Amino acid sequence: MDINKDGFKSTSTYVASDELMSAVNVARMLEKPLLIKGEPGTGKTMLANAIAESLGLKLIIWNIKSTTKAQDGLYVYDTIQRLYDGQFGEEGVDDISRYIKLGKLGEAFVADEQTVLLIDEIDKADLEFPNDLLWELDRMEFYIHETRETIKAKHRPIVIITSNAEKELPDAFLRRCIFHYIAFPDKELMSEIVKTHFDSLEEDLLKEALKAFYEIRELRDVKKKPSTSELIDWIRALQLGGIATDKICSELPFIGTVIKKDEDLEAVIHGRT
């Protein structure tokens, strides 16, 4: 059985490896969240957008911050607005449901069709955040105490969770997820990825830019390794600047689009001499 046959596939703007496509489709079949890790620039966040595009589904994004609580994704009861309306004699103040605002998880649950829900950078929140979502992700429901109403998912969303490994996630949470690590693309896959961002691209320019880019990434003293997005910016700058391909590796023009720290720039200069 080919699990990728009728499932998620690469799109015109997102090139996924066979392993990544399989991970997405296994998570869909098992109805489990897919936890994605990988270094910055490997397309973790863009994956959810690609899944939505590939499967023709709506994408809902829940961006996690250090102050985000699990409750924020379920619903918020706007007591301040209700008090304000009561003071000014607004009608319907007794209807508490008017002051219940669903969060991103709640939106995904009440959607009339299946959605893709991205919980982006879950490790930015406090350590209890993942555990506080266990029931909701398992049961696909939550209870609104103010209205005594249970919100059940009409259609189980495809849940994509990204992490930059800033914090260790709880074991209980990990047990409920399918895990996939997106390795940094090799030259062959990177070439495919880059080409999706350009209408036309000279093959020699791409070849030389990739050669220089991977040489920089392999330098031991470079702390912030350049990412895919920085490579794309660099190639675009090389195109616009009309740089001769034979100068790319030797002179590294517009290197500021790739290297963003003084110490890394020194490491590149010393490492190539």
Secondary structure, DSSP 4 states (H G I P E B T S, - for coil): --TTSSS----SS----HHHHHHHHHHHHHT--EEEE--TTSSHHHHHHHHHHHHT-EEEEEE--TT--HHHHHEEE-HHHHHHHHHTT-TTTT-GGGGEEE-HHHHHHH-SS-EEEEEE-GGGS-TTHHHHTHHHHHHSEEEETTTTEEEE-SS--EEEEEE-SSSPPPHHHHTTSEEEE-PPP-HHHHHHHHHTT-S---HHHHHHHHHHHHHHHH-TT-SS---HHHHHHHHHHHHHHT--GGGHHHH-TTGGGT--SHHHHHHHHHHT-
